[in-house]
Amino acid sequence: MATPTPQSAPAGLRARKKQRTRDALIRAALELFTEQGYEATTIDEIAEAVDVSQRTYFRYFANKEDVAFAVQAMVEARFFDELSVRPATEAPLTALRSAVMVAWDDIGSAIESVIPVELYMRAFRMIESTPALVAAHLRRSSELEEQMARLIARREGLDVNTDPRPRVLVAAFGGVMRVAGQVWGEGQECTVASIRELTQSYLDHIGPAMEDDWRAR
C-alpha cells in the first residue's frame, strides 16, 4: 500500500473538511427553512448555525436557492450518471426507468450521509409550499427534462429538434416522477424504500402505453 506523501495527506484532509462544511451548511439551511420558512431565513443565520462566515457560505453556494436544492441536485446527478451508461439495447423508457430505480437503490446512503431522510421529506414539502421555490423547481425540472431528451435522442441516433419522441417521452416520464414525488411528500412513510416503491408503481402505469423499440420504426 502506498504511503501518502506529505503533499497528498493535507490535500485529502482539506477536501474532507470542505465536504463536512458543505454538508453542515445544507443541513443547517434545511432545518432553518423547514422550521421558520425559506423567505424568513437569511444566509447570515445559516452561516451562524455552522459557525462560519458569510464569505465561507458563498464559497459553497451562490444563494439560498442553491442550498435549498443541493440534495435534490445530488439525486439528479446520480440518475444522470446511471442513465448515461444504460445499455444501448434498452428501449428509451426502459433506460429511464432502470436508471431511476438503480439510482434509488444506492442514493439513500448518500442522502443520509448529509441529512436524515425525514429532513429530506420536510424539505420537499417546504419546496412544494414556497412560491419562490415552486417556480425554481419548475424551471429546474424543465432544464433537466431538456437534458434528458437530448441524452435519449443521442442514444437513439435521433435529432431532438426534428423528432418529437424524445421530448414527448421525457415529458411523460417527468410528469410521473413529479406526481410520485408529491404523493410521497404528502405521505407518512419517509424512507427511500417507500419513494422507490411508489416511483416504480407509477412508472409501471406508463410502460405498456409508451414502451416500444423506436429503432424498429
C-alpha positions in Angstrom: 0.0 0.0 0.0 1.4 3.4 -1.0 2.2 5.8 1.9 0.6 9.2 1.5 3.1 11.9 0.7 3.3 15.0 2.8 1.6 16.9 0.0 -1.3 14.4 -0.6 -2.3 13.9 3.0 -3.1 17.6 3.8 -5.0 17.8 0.4 -7.2 14.9 1.4 -7.8 16.4 4.8 -8.7 19.7 3.3 -11.2 18.0 0.9 -12.9 16.2 3.7 -13.1 19.3 5.8 -14.7 21.2 2.9 -17.2 18.4 2.4 -18.1 18.4 6.1 -18.6 22.2 6.0 -20.7 21.9 2.8 -22.8 19.2 4.4 -23.3 21.1 7.6 -24.4 24.2 5.7 -27.0 22.1 3.8 -28.4 20.5 7.0 -28.5 23.9 8.9 -30.2 25.6 5.9 -32.9 22.9 5.5 -33.5 22.8 9.2 -34.0 26.6 9.3 -36.1 26.6 6.1 -38.4 24.0 7.4 -38.7 25.5 10.9 -39.1 29.2 10.2 -39.7 29.4 6.5 -37.5 29.9 3.4 -38.2 33.6 3.0 -37.7 34.3 6.7 -34.3 32.6 6.8 -31.2 34.7 6.0 -27.8 33.5 4.8 -26.3 35.0 7.9 -28.4 32.7 10.0 -27.3 29.7 8.1 -23.7 30.6 8.3 -24.0 31.4 12.0 -25.6 28.0 12.7 -22.5 26.3 11.3 -20.2 28.9 12.9 -18.7 30.1 9.7 -18.7 33.5 8.0 -21.0 34.6 5.2 -17.9 34.7 3.0 -17.4 31.0 3.7 -21.0 30.3 2.8 -20.6 31.9 -0.6 -17.6 29.6 -1.3 -20.1 26.7 -1.4 -23.4 28.2 -2.6 -24.3 31.2 -4.8 -27.5 32.0 -2.9 -30.3 30.4 -0.8 -31.9 28.6 -3.8 -28.6 26.7 -4.4 -28.6 25.2 -0.9 -32.3 24.5 -0.9 -31.9 22.2 -3.9 -28.4 20.8 -3.0 -29.6 17.4 -2.0 -32.1 17.2 -4.9 -29.2 18.1 -7.3 -27.2 15.2 -5.8 -30.1 12.8 -6.5 -30.5 14.1 -10.0 -26.8 13.8 -10.8 -26.8 10.2 -9.7 -29.7 9.5 -12.0 -28.0 11.1 -15.0 -24.8 9.2 -14.3 -26.8 5.9 -14.4 -28.8 7.0 -17.5 -25.6 7.8 -19.4 -24.3 4.2 -19.0 -27.6 2.2 -19.6 -27.1 -0.4 -22.4 -27.8 0.8 -25.9 -30.1 -2.2 -26.4 -32.6 -0.9 -23.9 -35.7 0.9 -25.2 -35.8 4.5 -24.1 -38.4 4.2 -21.4 -36.7 1.1 -20.1 -33.5 3.1 -19.8 -35.2 5.9 -18.0 -37.0 3.6 -15.6 -33.9 1.4 -14.9 -31.8 4.5 -14.3 -34.1 5.9 -11.7 -34.6 2.5 -10.0 -30.8 1.9 -9.8 -30.3 5.5 -8.6 -32.8 5.0 -5.7 -31.1 1.7 -4.8 -27.9 3.4 -3.7 -28.7 7.1 -3.2 -30.3 6.5 0.2 -27.0 6.2 2.0 -25.7 9.3 0.1 -28.6 11.3 1.3 -28.3 10.1 4.8 -24.6 11.0 4.9 -25.7 14.6 4.5 -29.2 14.8 6.1 -31.8 12.5 7.6 -34.3 11.2 5.1 -37.0 12.7 7.4 -35.5 16.1 6.8 -35.3 15.5 3.1 -39.1 14.9 3.2 -39.7 18.0 5.2 -37.6 20.0 2.8 -39.5 18.5 -0.2 -42.8 19.7 1.4 -41.3 23.1 2.1 -40.3 23.5 -1.5 -43.8 22.5 -2.7 -45.4 25.1 -0.4 -43.0 28.0 -1.1 -44.0 30.0 -4.2 -40.4 31.2 -5.0 -39.1 27.6 -4.7 -42.0 26.1 -6.7 -41.1 28.4 -9.6 -37.4 27.4 -9.2 -38.4 23.8 -9.1 -40.4 24.0 -12.3 -37.6 25.9 -14.0 -35.0 23.3 -12.9 -37.4 20.4 -14.0 -37.8 21.9 -17.4 -34.0 22.2 -17.8 -33.5 18.6 -16.6 -36.1 17.3 -19.0 -34.4 19.0 -21.9 -31.1 17.4 -20.9 -32.8 14.0 -20.6 -34.5 14.4 -24.0 -31.2 15.3 -25.7 -29.4 12.4 -24.0 -32.2 10.0 -25.1 -32.0 11.4 -28.6 -28.3 10.8 -28.8 -28.7 7.2 -27.6 -31.3 6.6 -30.4 -29.4 8.4 -33.1 -32.2 11.0 -33.4 -32.3 14.8 -33.9 -34.2 16.1 -31.0 -35.2 19.2 -33.0 -36.9 17.3 -35.8 -38.1 14.1 -33.9 -40.6 14.9 -31.1 -40.5 11.5 -29.5 -37.6 12.1 -27.0 -39.3 15.3 -25.6 -42.7 13.6 -25.6 -41.4 10.6 -23.7 -39.4 12.6 -21.2 -42.4 14.9 -20.6 -44.5 11.8 -19.7 -41.6 10.4 -17.5 -41.0 13.7 -15.8 -44.7 14.2 -15.1 -44.9 10.7 -13.5 -41.8 11.4 -11.4 -43.3 14.7 -10.1 -46.6 13.1 -9.2 -44.9 10.2 -7.4 -42.7 12.7 -5.5 -45.7 14.8 -4.5 -47.7 11.7 -3.3 -44.6 10.6 -1.3 -44.2 14.0 0.2 -47.8 14.0 1.4 -47.5 10.6 2.9 -46.4 9.4 6.3 -43.6 6.9 5.4 -40.4 8.9 5.0 -38.0 6.2 3.7 -36.0 5.9 0.5 -37.6 2.4 0.1 -41.1 3.9 0.1 -40.3 6.5 -2.6 -38.6 3.9 -4.7 -41.6 1.6 -4.4 -44.0 4.4 -5.2 -42.0 5.5 -8.2 -41.8 2.0 -9.6 -45.6 1.6 -9.2 -46.3 4.9 -11.0 -43.8 4.1 -13.8 -45.4 0.7 -14.4 -48.6 2.5 -15.5 -47.0 4.3 -18.4 -44.8 1.4 -19.6 -47.5 -0.6 -21.6 -48.7 2.6 -23.3 -45.3 4.1 -24.3 -42.6 1.5 -24.4 -41.6 0.1 -27.8 -38.5 -0.2 -30.0 -38.1 3.2 -31.7 -35.3 1.8 -33.9 -37.6 -0.8 -35.4 -39.7 2.0 -36.8 
